[in-house]
Amino acid sequence: MTDLKNIAQNFQLEAEIENVKPLGEGFINDTFIITTQNNGPKYILQRKNKNIFSPIPAMMENIQKVCTHIKKKVADAGGDPLREAMTIIPTKDEKLYFLDNEEEYWAVCLFIEDTIAYEAAETPELAYAGGKGIGKFQSLVADLKEPLVNILPGFHDIRYRFKQWDEVLAKDPVARKAEVSEEILWIESRKAEMLKFWELVENGEIPTRISHNDTKINNILFDKKGEVLCVIDLDTVLSSTVLNDFGDAMRFYTNTGLEDDENLDNVSMDMEIFKAFAKGYLEETVSFLSPKEIEYLAFSARYITYEQVLRFLMDYIDGDNYYKTKSPDHNLVRARAQYKLLQSMEAQFAEMENFVKSHVAELQN
């Protein structure tokens, strides 16, 4: 059994450790909270998942670059860098991570006290706040020019996903392809449209910027007044299109059902949530987004949701090797639920685009 206290003692903590206890149920990393004696600072200790993020040292360098940049911007604006940005705590030998005897990677950051985190954006008001949170993060790093290491190759790259898709269809390793012929047509019929969008990213018409890539609302910390403090969980920061962040947020925020809802009548895109998030987001980002990014902002919701339909369906055909499943058809259930969400987005797409255009016009006047 891992001696968590012994692991934590390798970091430059400001006080003696009192205890180390599990915190939450992370899907990727194992997370713990460190309390220190005499009401000293608290810290977050994480065992980083080396099976997903590779290489971990480069990932930690990415995080440090982003945090250092944000801290300077916050300080220059008269804010509090310890509350408005993550603070990475180095090891006693000045590294950003500790490698234990079992080749596991550990990292520590300062715990930010007196904050609120939400698990879901169930009201337009929360969606608006979430949009401002992601928009504020993107605005703070919009002028960060230092390159980041790509620790998730192929992430949101639909050309890469289609290559995987074609290989899985050709192999059909567990003979499931025949039973999902209709679902395969969902993917194939939209292939050209999705590649056309991605070509704009590849050729630079849609610029590459720093993006977060995990924009669930529980990755935004708010103060007790409900104001955005900072965005956390920066393991996935990459140089990509910021439209991925908007699209992924819309996939999470606007779904009236569950990601794996078996009752498809529950699933649709909530237009009021879309508008609220987009409003908050654009208030923070309209100053630096290019016309082409604004043009494709609404489409990014369809793009990311489509990609997720593809990935769930592909994993089902492949024999469920990537996502954890609770039943033999779990990935198929997920694919169908996400497809229902995609269809709802497609049906409301004109209204989505019109709202973005009209709100941008308001902000620019």
Sequence and secondary structure as in RCSB ss.txt:
>XXXX:A:sequence
MTDLKNIAQNFQLEAEIENVKPLGEGFINDTFIITTQNNGPKYILQRKNKNIFSPIPAMMENIQKVCTHIKKKVA
DAGGDPLREAMTIIPTKDEKLYFLDNEEEYWAVCLFIEDTIAYEAAETPELAYAGGKGIGKFQSLVADLKEPLVN
ILPGFHDIRYRFKQWDEVLAKDPVARKAEVSEEILWIESRKAEMLKFWELVENGEIPTRISHNDTKINNILFDKK
GEVLCVIDLDTVLSSTVLNDFGDAMRFYTNTGLEDDENLDNVSMDMEIFKAFAKGYLEETVSFLSPKEIEYLAFS
ARYITYEQVLRFLMDYIDGDNYYKTKSPDHNLVRARAQYKLLQSMEAQFAEMENFVKSHVAELQN
>XXXX:A:secstr
   HHHHHTTB  SS EEEEEE S  SSSEEEEEEEGGG   EEEEEE TTTSS HHHHHHHHHHHHHHHHHHHH
HTT  TTTSS  EE BTTS SSEE TTS EEEEEE   S B  S   SHHHHHHHHHHHHHHHHHHTT  S    
SSTTTT HHHHHHHHHHHHHH TTS GGGGHHHHHHHHHTHHHHHHHHHHHHTTSS  EEE S   GGGEEE TT
S EEEE   TT EEE THHHHHHHHHHHSBSS TT S GGG  B HHHHHHHHHHHHHHHTTT  HHHHHTHHHH
HHHHHHHHHHHHHHHHHTTS SS  SSTTHHHHHHHHHHHHHHHHHHTHHHHHHHHHHHHHHHH 
